[in-house]
């Protein structure tokens, strides 16, 4: 059984890859946390002769440390994040790699089921803005995968960033599935130079299932990406967004810290962010 997750629980991303579970889960323990989002799931947890043993080791380590998992993140090989290569390589939108990646989705859903985790997350890519054949094929393929997840009692959430709020809203409504949601990353909306994160909270706050605690700034030049920054030092207004989600939409899901920098400074920044988020929770009257 998975560990219960309290309201607005503070967590961080545990990057799995090919390291033993005690290595990446030790980081969560060092932060003083007992919640993580599993990111970068390695192949040995999905297939191969050692899979069963690897999954058992991960389950044992999670249980021994008392760490809950808010979501399992699905990585895809060969992704690029910018505006030039991103549309052809990122997420599930590119048709050349969609079938292979959907298979990985199903394998990861099976892993999540074995861990008793009900939420899967990923970047789906640059959602087509035009309602043409490419859009409809993508929508229909996503709906089939959502039906697969629904049969397992799972929700699929995708990370915000590569599209406007209007495009995202249309896609969610077109899917019309009960087990779709958002992994709200407010910094990404700025980094990709789309809408203000507050607009997403206003219009799509009811879809937010997980929230990445990440701050950032808009790009300074056209067709480039903006930059990530330490919590509270960017332009996302993360603390106010948490408050609005909580008060206006009843959001009590996890607050998962993401800080993509060199590991030593990452540790320092995440520990600082935990303390700042504890203050936010107290101000909202949420018990530790």
FINU-182589 format. One line per field, with one value per residue (C-alpha): x, y, z; residue in one letter. Coordinates in nm, 4 decimals. Each point is the difference from the previous one (the first is absolute). Example, Ala and Ser with C-alpha at 12.3 -4.5 7.8 and 13.67 -1.06 7.14 Angstrom:
u [1.2300, 0.1370]
v [-0.4500, 0.3440]
w [0.7800, -0.0660]
res [a, s]
***
This chain:
u [0.0000, 0.1204, 0.0627, -0.2840, 0.0710, -0.1175, -0.1441, 0.2524, 0.2769, 0.3488, 0.2098, 0.2755, 0.0875, 0.2002, 0.1929, 0.0091, 0.1989, 0.2265, 0.1107, -0.0977, -0.3112, 0.1912, 0.2067, -0.2768, -0.2364, 0.2781, -0.0264, -0.3665, 0.0927, 0.2814, -0.2499, -0.1990, -0.2931, -0.2123, -0.1603, 0.1397, -0.0976, 0.1932, 0.1697, 0.2039, -0.1100, 0.2768, -0.0470, 0.0859, -0.3213, -0.2058, 0.1439, 0.2886, 0.1004, 0.0696, -0.3211, -0.1854, 0.2965, 0.0475, -0.3669, 0.0129, 0.3120, -0.1701, -0.3124, 0.2071, 0.1981, -0.3113, -0.1627, 0.3109, 0.0392, -0.3715, 0.0025, -0.3239, -0.0083, -0.2312, 0.0499, 0.2233, 0.1564, 0.0350, 0.3218, 0.0573, 0.3324, 0.1148, -0.2020, 0.1115, -0.1583, 0.0339, -0.2341, 0.2135, 0.0305, -0.2654, -0.3112, 0.1584, 0.1536, -0.1866, -0.2598, -0.2819, -0.0938, 0.2684, -0.1579, 0.3325, 0.0634, -0.3536, -0.0613, 0.3307, -0.0634, -0.3564, 0.1403, 0.2337, -0.3001, -0.1785, 0.3092, 0.0366, -0.3687, 0.0594, 0.2958, -0.2129, -0.2720, 0.2558, 0.1072, -0.3663, 0.0412, -0.3094, 0.1556, 0.2226, 0.1614, 0.1884, 0.0643, -0.2395, 0.1749, -0.1085, -0.3753, -0.1079, -0.1823, -0.1963, -0.2975, 0.1251, 0.0831, 0.3148, -0.1937, -0.2831, 0.2349, 0.1875, -0.3229, -0.1326, 0.3260, 0.0086, -0.3593, 0.0865, 0.2873, -0.2222, -0.2501, 0.2830, 0.0908, -0.3640, -0.0287, 0.2896, -0.1483, 0.2716, 0.0077, 0.2375, 0.1215, 0.2172, 0.2373, -0.0868, 0.2312, -0.0060, -0.3374, -0.2281, -0.2790, -0.2551, 0.1540, 0.0309, -0.3597, -0.1316, 0.1999, -0.1186, -0.3611, 0.0365, 0.1439, -0.3014, 0.1437, -0.0367, 0.3589, 0.1928, 0.1751, 0.2916, 0.3413, 0.0044, 0.3478, -0.0421, 0.3587, -0.0388, -0.2711, 0.2492, 0.2986, -0.1975, -0.1370, -0.3699, -0.2747, 0.0360, -0.0202, -0.2825, -0.2140, 0.0424, -0.1037, -0.3074, -0.1140, 0.1382, 0.0664, -0.2536, 0.2229, 0.3142, 0.0930, 0.3702, 0.1938, 0.3685, 0.1499, 0.2274, 0.0546, 0.1247, 0.0187, -0.1038, 0.2553, 0.1783, 0.0169, -0.2658, -0.0224, 0.2229, -0.0777, -0.0083, 0.1838, -0.0698, 0.0611, -0.0071, -0.3447, -0.1193, 0.2668, -0.1758, -0.3196, -0.2450, -0.1344, -0.0078, -0.1169, -0.2996, -0.0864, -0.0008, -0.2338, -0.2382, -0.0072, -0.0734, -0.2646, -0.1727, 0.0270, 0.0383, 0.3420, 0.1618, 0.2369, 0.3787, 0.2492, 0.2922, 0.3211, 0.1910, 0.3427, 0.2073, 0.3492, 0.3336, -0.0561, 0.1735, -0.1843, -0.3159, 0.0122, 0.0447, -0.2817, -0.2470, 0.0566, -0.0596, -0.3115, -0.1421, 0.0156, -0.1644, -0.2785, -0.0566, -0.0675, -0.2501, -0.1838, -0.0159, -0.1374, -0.2717, -0.0842, 0.1057, 0.1267, 0.3429]
v [0.0000, 0.3514, 0.2539, 0.2527, 0.3503, 0.2895, 0.3257, 0.2208, -0.2433, 0.1203, -0.2312, -0.0043, -0.1860, -0.3221, -0.0624, -0.3774, -0.0843, -0.3040, 0.0703, -0.2253, 0.1289, 0.0750, 0.2554, 0.2174, -0.0444, 0.1035, 0.3471, 0.0191, -0.1054, 0.2568, 0.2730, -0.0991, -0.1110, -0.3124, 0.0687, -0.0223, -0.0051, -0.2807, 0.1471, -0.1584, -0.3603, -0.2341, -0.2878, -0.2585, 0.0910, -0.0574, -0.3080, -0.2478, -0.3065, 0.2024, 0.2029, -0.1802, 0.0307, 0.3690, 0.0756, -0.1911, 0.1941, 0.3306, -0.0966, -0.1114, 0.3250, 0.2169, -0.1878, 0.0011, 0.3763, 0.0737, 0.1858, 0.0445, 0.0435, 0.2681, -0.0992, -0.2047, 0.2090, -0.1523, 0.0950, -0.0412, -0.0323, 0.2574, 0.2956, 0.3581, 0.2912, 0.3057, 0.1444, -0.1209, -0.3743, -0.0353, -0.0400, -0.2966, -0.1715, 0.0875, -0.2197, -0.1898, 0.2473, -0.1088, -0.2789, -0.1638, -0.1016, -0.0093, -0.3760, -0.0836, 0.2585, -0.1169, -0.3474, 0.1540, 0.1802, -0.3316, -0.1601, 0.2931, -0.0218, -0.3615, 0.1022, 0.2702, -0.2565, -0.2255, 0.2959, 0.0815, 0.3438, 0.1371, 0.2872, -0.0026, 0.3154, 0.1083, 0.2780, -0.0767, 0.2439, 0.2994, -0.0570, 0.0904, 0.3315, -0.0776, -0.2368, -0.2102, -0.3658, 0.0073, 0.1481, -0.2524, -0.3006, 0.1207, 0.0600, -0.3454, -0.1755, 0.1869, -0.0999, -0.3675, 0.0249, 0.1789, -0.2840, -0.2446, 0.2037, 0.0253, -0.3779, -0.0087, 0.2716, 0.2470, 0.3655, 0.1361, 0.3573, 0.1975, 0.2784, 0.3542, 0.2108, -0.0620, 0.1539, 0.2893, -0.0315, 0.0205, -0.2916, -0.2024, 0.0686, -0.1038, -0.3226, -0.0957, 0.0641, -0.1930, -0.2994, 0.0038, -0.2660, -0.0112, -0.1123, 0.2812, 0.2754, 0.2402, -0.0036, 0.3778, 0.1463, 0.3783, 0.0727, -0.1867, 0.2379, 0.2842, -0.1948, -0.0820, 0.3561, -0.0876, 0.1244, 0.1257, -0.2962, 0.1798, -0.0319, -0.3762, -0.0121, 0.2090, -0.2021, -0.3500, -0.0204, -0.2802, -0.2256, 0.0371, -0.3322, 0.0610, 0.3252, 0.0518, 0.2640, 0.1722, 0.3672, 0.1636, 0.2944, 0.0622, -0.0079, 0.3182, -0.0847, -0.1328, -0.3765, -0.0840, -0.1462, 0.1960, -0.1018, -0.1840, 0.1828, -0.0674, -0.0067, 0.3548, 0.1640, -0.0435, 0.1470, -0.2880, 0.1095, -0.3611, 0.0623, 0.2012, -0.2721, -0.2647, 0.2196, 0.0514, -0.3687, -0.0873, 0.2664, 0.0198, -0.3577, -0.2042, -0.1239, -0.2128, -0.1979, -0.0229, 0.2830, -0.1679, 0.2027, -0.0052, 0.1621, -0.0913, 0.1159, -0.1412, -0.2516, 0.1761, 0.3282, -0.1988, -0.1476, 0.3435, 0.1549, -0.2818, 0.0055, 0.3780, -0.0433, -0.2574, 0.2566, 0.2675, -0.2385, -0.0922, 0.3694, 0.0054, -0.2990, 0.1638, 0.3218, -0.2034, -0.1747, -0.3413, -0.2225, -0.1613]
w [0.0000, -0.0775, 0.2737, 0.0572, -0.1304, 0.2226, -0.1427, -0.1823, 0.0893, -0.0929, -0.2141, -0.2592, -0.3181, 0.0385, -0.3220, -0.0413, -0.3129, 0.0565, 0.3566, 0.2918, 0.1816, 0.3213, -0.1938, -0.1405, 0.2946, 0.2382, -0.1542, 0.1019, 0.3540, 0.0083, -0.0882, 0.3074, -0.2191, -0.0283, -0.3381, -0.3510, -0.3642, -0.1704, -0.3054, -0.2775, 0.0545, -0.1173, -0.2433, 0.2674, 0.1815, -0.3150, -0.1710, -0.0014, 0.2034, 0.3166, -0.0093, 0.2785, 0.2355, -0.0817, 0.0699, 0.3305, 0.1034, -0.0779, 0.1950, 0.2998, 0.0005, -0.0248, 0.2863, 0.2198, -0.0373, 0.0286, -0.3340, -0.1931, -0.3791, -0.1401, -0.3652, -0.2281, -0.2747, -0.3488, -0.1845, -0.3732, -0.1804, -0.2514, 0.1256, -0.0612, 0.1760, -0.2219, -0.2615, -0.2923, 0.0766, 0.2688, -0.2182, -0.1806, 0.3044, 0.3196, 0.1644, -0.1677, -0.2729, -0.2558, -0.2047, -0.0902, 0.3621, 0.1423, -0.0218, 0.1723, 0.2700, 0.0576, 0.0671, 0.2585, 0.1477, 0.0493, 0.1542, 0.2389, 0.0882, 0.0971, 0.2190, 0.1643, 0.0692, 0.1693, 0.2157, 0.0730, -0.1611, -0.1726, -0.1990, -0.3108, -0.1372, -0.3137, -0.2478, -0.2856, -0.2330, -0.2045, -0.0401, -0.3578, -0.0084, -0.3142, 0.0133, -0.2937, -0.0600, 0.2158, 0.2904, -0.0300, -0.0222, 0.3067, 0.1919, -0.0884, 0.0937, 0.3312, 0.0692, -0.0547, 0.2464, 0.2506, -0.0305, 0.0751, 0.3100, 0.1045, -0.0027, 0.2492, 0.2203, -0.1068, -0.1026, -0.2634, 0.0457, -0.2338, 0.0736, -0.0965, -0.2103, -0.3741, -0.0794, 0.0860, 0.2541, -0.2822, -0.1943, 0.3179, 0.1008, -0.3418, 0.0072, 0.3487, -0.0953, -0.3275, 0.1850, 0.2323, 0.2312, 0.3798, 0.0644, -0.1678, 0.1934, 0.0147, 0.1573, 0.0442, -0.0471, 0.0239, -0.1019, -0.3287, -0.1200, 0.0390, -0.1346, -0.3182, -0.0046, 0.0096, 0.2310, 0.3528, 0.2434, 0.1835, -0.3138, 0.0040, 0.3657, -0.0783, -0.3016, 0.0585, 0.3730, 0.0362, -0.2123, 0.2151, 0.1636, 0.0775, 0.0152, -0.0712, 0.2243, -0.2478, -0.0736, -0.3180, -0.2360, -0.3591, -0.2842, -0.0922, -0.3729, -0.2405, -0.0661, 0.2982, 0.3392, 0.3221, 0.3149, 0.3216, 0.3274, 0.3723, 0.1595, 0.0641, -0.2164, -0.3363, -0.1393, 0.0481, 0.3391, 0.1171, 0.3584, -0.1195, -0.2525, 0.2738, 0.2032, -0.2912, -0.0887, 0.3619, 0.0664, -0.3389, -0.1263, 0.3166, -0.1074, 0.2706, -0.2218, 0.0373, -0.0351, -0.1778, -0.0102, -0.3287, -0.0215, -0.3052, 0.0921, 0.1207, 0.2814, 0.2906, -0.0599, -0.0736, 0.3498, 0.1571, -0.2026, 0.0619, 0.3768, -0.0032, -0.2121, 0.2417, 0.2817, -0.2159, -0.0996, 0.3635, 0.0603, -0.2874, 0.1458, 0.3427, -0.1485, -0.1736, 0.3270, -0.1289, 0.2788, -0.0358]
res [x, x, x, x, x, x, x, x, x, x, x, x, x, x, x, x, x, x, x, x, x, x, x, x, x, x, x, x, x, x, x, x, x, x, x, x, x, x, x, x, x, x, x, x, x, x, x, x, x, x, x, x, x, x, x, x, x, x, x, x, x, x, x, x, x, x, x, x, x, x, x, x, x, x, x, x, x, x, x, x, x, x, x, x, x, x, x, x, x, x, x, x, x, x, x, x, x, x, x, x, x, x, x, x, x, x, x, x, x, x, x, x, x, x, x, x, x, x, x, x, x, x, x, x, x, x, x, x, x, x, x, x, x, x, x, x, x, x, x, x, x, x, x, x, x, x, x, x, x, x, x, x, x, x, x, x, x, x, x, x, x, x, x, x, x, x, x, x, x, x, x, x, x, x, x, x, x, x, x, x, x, x, x, x, x, x, x, x, x, x, x, x, x, x, x, x, x, x, x, x, x, x, x, x, x, x, x, x, x, x, x, x, x, x, x, x, x, x, x, x, x, x, x, x, x, x, x, x, x, x, x, x, x, x, x, x, x, x, x, x, x, x, x, x, x, x, x, x, x, x, x, x, x, x, x, x, x, x, x, x, x, x, x, x, x, x, x, x, x, x, x, x, x, x, x, x, x, x, x, x, x, x, x, x, x, x, x, x]
***
